[in-house]
């Protein structure tokens, strides 16, 4: 986006959907760069433009992880006081929410906040245009298979690998088509607006299910769950491919908050929407799409 937003030459603007963000996890030594520049300064620029042009309705896409390290059931409300955060990304999105909260304090304005968890591809086709998070980890598992594959051992390659976390903990990933449908339904119905929505998975896959899917898809076995303190920083050669060199992935294995979805469930019931559960078959389908697209390095065509 330009440094200065254009003057409104197209007539009145009644509502804004703010869905721009930097997904950089850390500032990497530049506290004024991304993700701060886009997520905080960019939001401030949008809000200033909205105020100058008398926009009354704002729909802001945030993240479920503005909760930081809070435990228990995470409520659909603003998090105060400021939590401790795992990443600069989470911190900047929390600060952006605070700016929105200040904007809506003026009379006559309405703010609706969408907080998705980790996005994955379309629940029916697997289609995606981004390959971070879930896909980044899957690609690393593929590298592990390539590194230790031995044709004399058959299709399933044995790699002894400790996985930091508990098998029963969950990974809150959510299909992008569900999030898009929810945003559209809420924007189309005034009675749903003016709330905070956790667009998260009500029945997220467990670490154990994800492990089984990765093993089946890539042809691996030998992984077992272990205490994170016994793994991170004390890795074998194979484990270091995932945990030492890519330690940014581990927080999502060991920190698994539960999200209140009361507001989201009310929309489900009103519009007849059923969440597309991420079953084994769906997870394998997501992996297959991404692998056929060479994990984002192809042209992205179906």
N, C-alpha and C positions, 0 to 999 in steps of 0.2 A: 504494500500500500504506500501511497505517497506520504511524505512527512506532514503535509497539510491536506485535510479532507476538502473536497470541492464544495463550493456553495451550492445550495439546492436550486438548480435551474429547471427541474422537472415538475415542480409543484410541491404540494404538501406531502410530507412523509409522516405517516401515523404510527408506524411500528418498525422496529429494527430487530433482526435476528443476528446476534453477534456470535459467529462460529469460527472466528479466526484465532489461531493459537500457534505458538511454538511448542513442539513436543520435546525439545532439548531437556534432558534431565538435570544437567548441571551447567553453571555459567562458565566453567573452565577458565577461571581467572579474570573474567570480564564481567563484573557485577552489573554494568549498565548495558551489556549486550543481551542476547537471548539466553534464557527465556524471558528475562525481565522486560526487555524492550518491547516485545510483542504482547506479552500477556498482561503487563501492568500499564506501561506507557500507551500501548495500543488501545487498551480498554478505556483509559482516561481520555484519549482523543475521541473515541466513539461517544463517550458520555458528554463531553463538552460539545460535540457537534449536535447530539440529541437535544441538549438544553438550549442551544442557540436556535435550533429549528423547531422547538416546542413539540418534540416527539413525546408521546405520552405512554407508549408501550415498548418495553424492552424484553427480549427473550435472549438469555445468555447461556451459552453452553460452557459448563465448567467441568469439573471432574469429581467423582465420588471420593477421591483421595485428598480433598481439602480437609478431611478429618485428621490428617497426620497420623500420629501414633496413638490416637484415642482407641480405647478398647470397648468391649461390650457392643450393644446395639447402637449403631450410628444414626442419629435422628435426621429427619428431613428439615433441618433448620440451619441458620448460620452458626458457625462454630466459634464460640467465645468462651474464654480468652483464646488467643492464638495458640494452636497446638505446636508440638515439636514435629518437624517434618523430616522425611527421609531424603527428599530431593529439592533442588531449587525450583523445579517445575511445580511441585505441589505448593510450595510457598508462594510462588507468583500467582497461581490460580486462586489461592486463598485471598491474597491482596486484591486481586481483581474483583472477587465477590464483595469485599469490603467497599470498594469504590461503587459498585452497583447498589449496595445497601445504602450508602450515603445519597446516591442519586435518587432513589425511590422514596427517600424520606420527605421529599417535597410533595405537597398536595396535588392530587390529580394524576399521579404517575403509577404505573403498574409494572412490576418486575416478576418475571417467571424464570427460574433457574433450572437448567437441566444438568444433572450430574451422572454421566455415564461412567461405568467402570472401564475395563480394558476392551477395546473394540477388536472384534475379529470379523471375518468376511460374511457374506450373505448366507443365511441359514439354509437356503434351498439350492444355491448354485456354488457357493464357496468363493464367489467373486470378491476381490479386494483390490485396492490400489495402494495400500500401505502394508509394510512388512516388518513393523517393529514388534516389540513385546513378545507375544505368543509365537510369532513367526521367527523372530530372531533366535529365540531359544530352540525352536524346532530345527532351524538351520544348523545350529551348533551341534545338536544331536546327530544330524546328518554328517557333519564333519567328523564326529567321533566314530561313526560307522565306517567312513572312508579310511580313517587313520588305522583302524584295527581290524579291518576286514581281512579274512583269510579264507580263500576258496576251499581249502581242505576241511574247514569247520562247518560247511553247509551254509544254508541261508541265514541262520540266526547266529550272530557273532557274540561271543561271550566277552563282556567288558565289566570287570568288577568295579562298581561305581557307587559311592555313598552319596545319597541325595539329602541335602539339608532340609529337614522338615518332617512332618508327620503324615502318614498316608491318609488319614481321615480329614486333614485340613483341605480347604477348597481354594480354587483359583477362580476369581470372579471375572470371567470373560463373557462378553455379551455381543450377539450378532448385530452388525451395523444396520440391517434392514429393520430390526426391532426398534432401535433407537430412532431411526428416521421416521418410522410410522408413529411412534409416540410423540415426537416433536410436532409432526404434522397434525395429529389429532388434537393436541393441546392448543396449538395456535389457532385451530379452526373453531374452538368452542370456548367462549368467554367464561363459562362457569368453572373451567379447569385452570384458569390463569391466576397469576398472583401467588403461586406456590413454589416450593422447591421440590424437585422430583429426583429421586435416586433411580436412574435407568440402569439398574444392575440385574444380575442373574438371581432369581429367587431360588434356584436349585443348582448352584454352580458345581461343576465337575470337581471331584476330589483329586488330590495329588496322585492317589493310587490309580484312578481312572486315566489321568493324563499320562502317567508313567506307562501303563499298559498300552495306550494308543501309540505313544512314541515308539515303544518296543516293537509293536506289531507292524507299524508303518515302515520303520527303518530296518527291521530285522536284527534286533538286539536282545540280549538278556544279561542278567547279572547285577542289575541295579537294586539297591536296598536303601531304605530311609535311615537317617542317623541324626543325632543332635547336631544342630548347626555349629555349635562351638567346637565340635570334634572334627569338623570338615573344613570350614572356611579358613584359609590360611595354613592348612595342614594337609594339602591335597597330594594325591598321587599324580603321576604324569597324566593319566586319562582324566581324572577329576579336574585338573587345572585347566583343561580346555573349556570347561563350563564355569567353574567357580572362582578360580584365581584371576584369570585374565578377564573374565566378564562378571565381576562381582556386582555389577549394577543389576543383574538379573535376580540375585538371591533375595532381596527384600520382598518380592512378590511371592516367594515360596514360604517365607517364615512369618510374614505379617498378613493376616487374613481377617480383616474386620467384617462384622456382619452389618448389613445395611437395612434400616427400616424402609419399607416400600409401601406404606399405607396410602400415600397420595397416588402412586403409580397403580396400585391395585384398583383404586376407584375408577381410574380411566379404563383399565382392562375390562372391568365389569360393565361400564357404561357403553363401550363400543364393541364388546364381544371379542376382545383380543386375547389370544392365548400365547404365552411366552414360548418361543421355539427352543425347547430343551436341548442342551448340547449332549446328545447321546454319543455312544462310541461311534456309530456310523457317521454322524454329523462331524465329529472331530476328525475322523479319517478323511472325510470329504474335503474339509478345510485344508488339511495337510496336502491332499492330492492336488487341489487347485494351485496352491502356492508352489509346490514342487514343479508342476508343469509350467509355471511361469518363471521358473528358475529363481524363486524367492525375490521377485521384483526386478530381475535383470533382463527379462524379455520385454516385448512390446505391450504386454498386458492384454492382448486380444483373447477372446473366448475361443 
